[in-house]
Amino acid sequence: MRVDVLGAGIVGLTVAEELGRRGYDVAVVDRDPASGASYAAAGMLSPGAEVWHGEEEILRLGLASLALWPALAERLGVALRRTGTLLVGYDGGDLQQVERQVALLGRHGHEARLLGRAGVRATEPALARVAGGALLPDEASVDPRAVCAALLDRVALREVPRPDAAVTVVATGAGLPAPWTGLVSGVRGEVLRLRSDDPPRRTVRGWVGGEAVYLVPRGDGRVVLGATSEAHSAPPVLTGGGALRLLASARALWPALDRAELVEGTARDRPATADGLPLIGPSGVAGVVLAAGHYRHGVLLAPLTARLVADHLETGHVDPAVDPRRTTEGAR
């Protein structure tokens, strides 16, 4: 079967790679590949750190996709950093956020170990003195830019769709074509990249005065800072306020930031749905499948999305939690 995948972000490219492995004739259609949300993404593979009350399906999906990442990373020849996630609270109020996260995960049988101040410092010596934290040892991270580069070496890329494609997979991030445009909205995320002689050893996600921030080490001293989130209708741009919030929160947790070189600032739209769950499966239009609406989980869910799309084309199976028909009936 000939399949066109619209969108060369990490989701579309991973879908194309999976379909190609299963023998489909696949082309990815994108005039500016790997330049959207995947370009800005920090690459956290953190289902436990991301989940919150009312989002338990994301934990199930994220854990299933995390289990697929080692094989994908090995196929692509990219590094998978498997050192876990450290959650930290800067003061007592922030620590309550960590404790609530750990309690939520415990109710779902997901491992998270609470740590006092000494335990946090032993786990991550470069951090400032904080009230406490928790370690999620099974989580990981990956460099989405490296993943996309490896995938682009393995798929056929086109600027326009093929007229004889039997199936089109729509994976165009925050900008879906009609009639699905209204199913996804852009939520701006701002990200800074730095280079440090004393980077954290593992992903650190923290709260500082109620402000969320994450630090993701890349190797070679590179660190990605992020966590801003703003719904808006204008093009995504890096703002002074966003950068200042990131730097202030990160500096409180990571004093070595003062000596770090600021390398890059980026802003992109995350593709959000009304219920926070992605759209993976039949679009309501014959021959069109959606792989969209992943919000802040695109990197984590890419291999599971690829498997779900391929399984749907082969067997008709759809995971009910992400079935686009829950929303597309009203969009047509």
C-alpha positions as CSV (number, residue, x, y, z in Angstrom):
1,M,0.0,0.0,0.0
2,R,1.2,3.5,-0.8
3,V,1.0,5.9,2.2
4,D,1.8,9.6,2.4
5,V,2.6,11.0,5.9
6,L,2.0,14.7,6.1
7,G,4.4,16.2,8.6
8,A,8.1,15.5,9.2
9,G,8.2,16.0,12.9
10,I,9.2,13.2,15.3
11,V,5.7,11.7,15.2
12,G,5.3,11.7,11.4
13,L,8.9,10.5,10.8
14,T,8.5,7.7,13.4
15,V,5.2,6.6,11.8
16,A,6.9,6.5,8.4
17,E,9.8,4.5,9.7
18,E,7.5,1.9,11.2
19,L,5.3,1.6,8.1
20,G,8.4,1.2,6.0
21,R,9.6,-1.6,8.2
22,R,6.3,-3.3,7.7
23,G,6.6,-3.1,3.9
24,Y,4.5,-0.1,3.0
25,D,5.6,2.3,0.2
26,V,5.9,5.4,2.4
27,A,6.7,9.1,1.6
28,V,6.9,11.9,4.1
29,V,5.5,15.3,2.8
30,D,7.0,18.4,4.4
31,R,8.6,21.5,2.9
32,D,10.5,22.3,6.1
33,P,11.2,18.9,7.8
34,A,12.0,18.6,11.6
35,S,11.6,22.3,12.2
36,G,8.5,22.5,14.4
37,A,7.9,21.4,18.0
38,S,10.3,18.5,17.6
39,Y,13.1,21.0,17.0
40,A,12.5,22.8,20.3
41,A,11.6,19.7,22.4
42,A,13.7,18.8,25.4
43,G,13.2,15.1,24.7
44,M,12.0,13.9,28.2
45,L,10.7,10.3,28.2
46,S,8.9,10.9,31.5
47,P,5.5,9.4,31.8
48,G,5.5,9.5,35.6
49,A,6.8,13.1,35.8
50,E,4.3,14.3,33.2
51,V,1.0,12.8,34.5
52,W,-1.4,14.7,36.7
53,H,-4.8,14.2,38.2
54,G,-7.3,13.4,35.5
55,E,-4.6,12.4,33.0
56,E,-4.1,8.8,34.0
57,E,-4.5,7.6,30.4
58,I,-1.4,9.5,29.5
59,L,0.5,7.5,32.1
60,R,-0.7,4.2,30.6
61,L,0.2,5.3,27.1
62,G,3.5,6.9,28.1
63,L,4.7,3.7,29.9
64,A,3.8,1.6,26.9
65,S,5.7,3.9,24.6
66,L,8.7,4.2,26.9
67,A,9.1,0.5,26.7
68,L,9.4,0.8,22.9
69,W,12.1,3.5,23.0
70,P,15.2,1.3,23.6
71,A,14.6,-0.7,20.4
72,L,13.9,2.5,18.4
73,A,17.0,4.2,19.7
74,E,19.1,1.2,18.9
75,R,17.7,1.0,15.3
76,L,18.5,4.6,14.7
77,G,21.8,4.6,16.4
78,V,21.0,7.5,18.8
79,A,21.8,7.8,22.5
80,L,19.1,7.0,25.1
81,R,19.9,8.5,28.4
82,R,18.5,6.2,31.0
83,T,19.4,7.9,34.3
84,G,15.9,8.6,35.6
85,T,14.1,11.8,36.5
86,L,14.7,13.7,39.7
87,L,11.7,15.7,41.0
88,V,12.6,18.5,43.4
89,G,10.8,21.1,45.5
90,Y,12.7,24.3,46.3
91,D,10.8,25.1,49.5
92,G,8.2,23.4,51.6
93,G,5.3,24.5,49.4
94,D,7.1,23.2,46.3
95,L,7.8,19.9,48.1
96,Q,4.1,19.4,48.5
97,Q,3.9,19.3,44.7
98,V,6.5,16.6,44.6
99,E,4.7,14.6,47.3
100,R,1.3,14.9,45.5
101,Q,3.0,13.6,42.3
102,V,4.5,10.6,44.2
103,A,1.2,9.8,45.9
104,L,-0.6,9.9,42.5
105,L,2.0,7.6,40.9
106,G,1.8,5.2,43.9
107,R,-1.9,4.8,43.4
108,H,-1.1,3.6,39.9
109,G,1.7,1.3,40.9
110,H,4.5,3.4,39.4
111,E,7.8,3.6,41.3
112,A,8.9,6.9,42.8
113,R,11.2,7.2,45.8
114,L,10.9,10.2,48.1
115,L,14.2,11.8,49.1
116,G,15.1,14.2,51.8
117,R,17.6,17.1,51.3
118,A,20.6,14.8,51.8
119,G,19.2,12.2,49.4
120,V,18.7,14.9,46.7
121,R,22.2,16.2,47.1
122,A,23.7,12.7,46.9
123,T,21.7,12.0,43.8
124,E,22.5,15.3,42.1
125,P,25.4,17.1,43.8
126,A,25.2,20.2,41.5
127,L,21.8,21.2,42.8
128,A,21.2,23.9,45.3
129,R,19.9,23.1,48.8
130,V,16.3,22.2,48.3
131,A,13.5,21.0,50.6
132,G,13.4,17.5,49.1
133,G,12.5,15.5,46.1
134,A,11.8,12.1,44.6
135,L,13.6,9.9,42.1
136,L,11.8,8.2,39.2
137,P,14.5,5.7,38.2
138,D,13.0,4.2,35.1
139,E,12.6,7.4,33.1
140,A,14.9,8.5,30.3
141,S,15.6,11.2,27.8
142,V,16.7,11.5,24.1
143,D,17.8,14.3,21.8
144,P,14.8,14.8,19.4
145,R,17.0,16.6,16.9
146,A,19.3,13.6,16.7
147,V,16.3,11.3,16.4
148,C,14.8,13.3,13.6
149,A,18.1,13.5,11.7
150,A,18.5,9.7,11.9
151,L,14.9,9.2,10.7
152,L,15.3,11.6,7.8
153,D,18.1,9.4,6.6
154,R,15.7,6.4,6.5
155,V,12.6,7.8,4.9
156,A,11.7,9.3,1.5
157,L,10.9,13.0,1.7
158,R,8.7,14.9,-0.7
159,E,7.4,18.5,-0.9
160,V,4.0,17.6,-2.3
161,P,1.7,14.5,-1.8
162,R,1.6,11.7,-4.3
163,P,-1.7,11.6,-6.2
164,D,-1.9,7.8,-6.1
165,A,-1.4,7.4,-2.3
166,A,-4.1,5.0,-0.9
167,V,-3.8,6.4,2.6
168,T,-2.7,9.8,4.1
169,V,-1.5,10.1,7.6
170,V,-1.9,13.6,9.0
171,A,0.8,14.4,11.5
172,T,1.2,18.1,11.0
173,G,1.5,19.2,14.7
174,A,-0.4,22.3,15.8
175,G,-1.6,23.2,12.3
176,L,-4.0,20.5,11.1
177,P,-5.7,21.0,7.6
178,A,-9.4,21.3,7.2
179,P,-11.8,19.8,8.3
180,W,-9.8,18.9,11.4
181,T,-8.2,22.4,12.0
182,G,-10.3,23.1,15.1
183,L,-9.4,19.8,16.9
184,V,-5.9,21.1,17.8
185,S,-4.7,24.4,19.2
186,G,-1.3,25.8,19.7
187,V,0.2,26.2,23.2
188,R,3.5,28.1,23.1
189,G,6.5,26.6,24.8
190,E,9.8,28.5,25.3
191,V,13.1,26.6,25.6
192,L,16.6,27.7,26.3
193,R,19.8,25.8,25.5
194,L,23.0,26.2,27.5
195,R,26.4,24.7,27.8
196,S,27.9,24.1,31.2
197,D,31.0,22.7,32.8
198,D,28.9,21.3,35.6
199,P,25.6,20.0,34.1
200,P,23.1,17.9,36.0
201,R,23.6,14.1,35.6
202,R,19.9,13.4,34.9
203,T,16.7,15.1,34.0
204,V,15.6,17.5,36.9
205,R,12.0,18.7,37.1
206,G,11.3,21.1,39.8
207,W,9.1,23.7,41.3
208,V,10.4,27.0,42.5
209,G,7.9,29.2,44.3
210,G,5.2,27.3,42.4
211,E,6.9,27.9,39.0
212,A,7.7,24.7,37.1
213,V,11.0,24.2,35.4
214,Y,13.0,21.4,33.9
215,L,16.7,20.8,33.1
216,V,17.6,18.1,30.6
217,P,21.3,17.2,30.1
218,R,22.3,16.3,26.5
219,G,25.9,15.3,26.8
220,D,29.0,17.5,26.1
221,G,27.8,19.9,28.8
222,R,24.7,20.9,27.0
223,V,21.5,21.4,29.0
224,V,18.0,22.2,27.9
225,L,15.8,24.5,30.1
226,G,12.0,24.7,29.7
227,A,8.5,24.6,31.1
228,T,6.7,27.7,29.9
229,S,3.2,27.1,28.6
230,E,0.9,29.7,27.1
231,A,-2.2,29.4,25.0
232,H,-2.2,32.1,22.3
233,S,-3.2,32.8,18.7
234,A,-0.1,34.6,17.5
235,P,3.0,33.0,16.0
236,P,5.2,31.5,18.7
237,V,8.2,33.7,19.7
238,L,10.7,33.6,22.5
239,T,9.7,36.4,25.0
240,G,11.8,38.3,27.5
241,G,9.4,37.4,30.3
242,G,9.5,33.7,29.4
243,A,13.2,33.6,29.2
244,L,13.6,35.4,32.5
245,R,11.1,33.1,34.3
246,L,13.1,30.1,33.0
247,L,16.4,31.5,34.0
248,A,15.3,32.6,37.5
249,S,13.7,29.3,38.4
250,A,16.6,27.2,36.9
251,R,19.2,29.4,38.7
252,A,17.6,28.8,42.0
253,L,17.9,25.0,41.5
254,W,21.2,24.9,39.6
255,P,23.8,27.5,40.7
256,A,26.2,26.5,37.9
257,L,23.8,28.3,35.6
258,D,25.7,31.5,36.4
259,R,28.7,30.1,34.5
260,A,26.8,28.5,31.7
261,E,27.0,29.7,28.1
262,L,23.6,30.7,26.7
263,V,23.6,29.0,23.3
264,E,20.1,29.2,21.9
265,G,16.5,30.3,22.6
266,T,13.5,28.7,20.8
267,A,9.7,28.9,20.9
268,R,7.3,26.5,19.2
269,D,3.6,25.6,19.5
270,R,2.7,22.4,21.2
271,P,-0.4,20.8,19.6
272,A,-3.1,20.5,22.3
273,T,-6.5,18.8,22.2
274,A,-9.5,19.7,24.3
275,D,-9.2,16.6,26.5
276,G,-5.4,16.4,26.6
277,L,-5.2,13.1,24.7
278,P,-3.8,12.7,21.2
279,L,-5.8,11.8,18.1
280,I,-4.5,8.5,16.6
281,G,-6.6,6.6,14.2
282,P,-9.5,7.1,11.7
283,S,-10.2,10.7,10.9
284,G,-13.8,10.3,9.8
285,V,-12.7,10.8,6.1
286,A,-12.0,7.7,4.1
287,G,-8.3,7.1,3.5
288,V,-7.2,9.6,6.1
289,V,-5.7,8.7,9.4
290,L,-4.7,11.2,12.2
291,A,-1.6,11.1,14.2
292,A,-1.9,14.5,16.0
293,G,-2.6,16.4,19.1
294,H,0.2,15.0,21.3
295,Y,0.7,18.3,23.2
296,R,3.8,17.9,25.4
297,H,4.0,14.2,24.9
298,G,5.0,14.0,21.2
299,V,8.6,12.7,21.7
300,L,7.5,10.2,24.4
301,L,4.6,8.8,22.4
302,A,6.2,8.7,19.0
303,P,7.0,5.0,18.9
304,L,3.6,4.0,20.3
305,T,1.8,6.3,17.8
306,A,3.7,4.6,15.0
307,R,2.7,1.2,16.2
308,L,-0.9,2.2,16.6
309,V,-1.1,3.8,13.1
310,A,0.5,0.7,11.5
311,D,-1.7,-1.7,13.5
312,H,-4.8,0.3,12.5
313,L,-3.9,0.0,8.8
314,E,-3.2,-3.7,9.1
315,T,-6.1,-4.8,11.4
316,G,-8.4,-1.8,12.0
317,H,-7.5,-1.7,15.7
318,V,-7.9,1.6,17.5
319,D,-7.0,2.4,21.1
320,P,-10.3,3.9,22.5
321,A,-8.5,6.5,24.6
322,V,-7.0,8.1,21.5
323,D,-9.7,7.3,18.9
324,P,-10.2,10.6,16.9
325,R,-13.8,9.7,16.4
326,R,-14.5,11.0,19.9
327,T,-14.0,14.5,18.5
328,T,-14.2,14.3,14.6
329,E,-17.9,13.7,14.4
330,G,-18.4,17.3,15.5
331,A,-15.7,18.6,13.2
332,R,-17.1,17.4,9.9
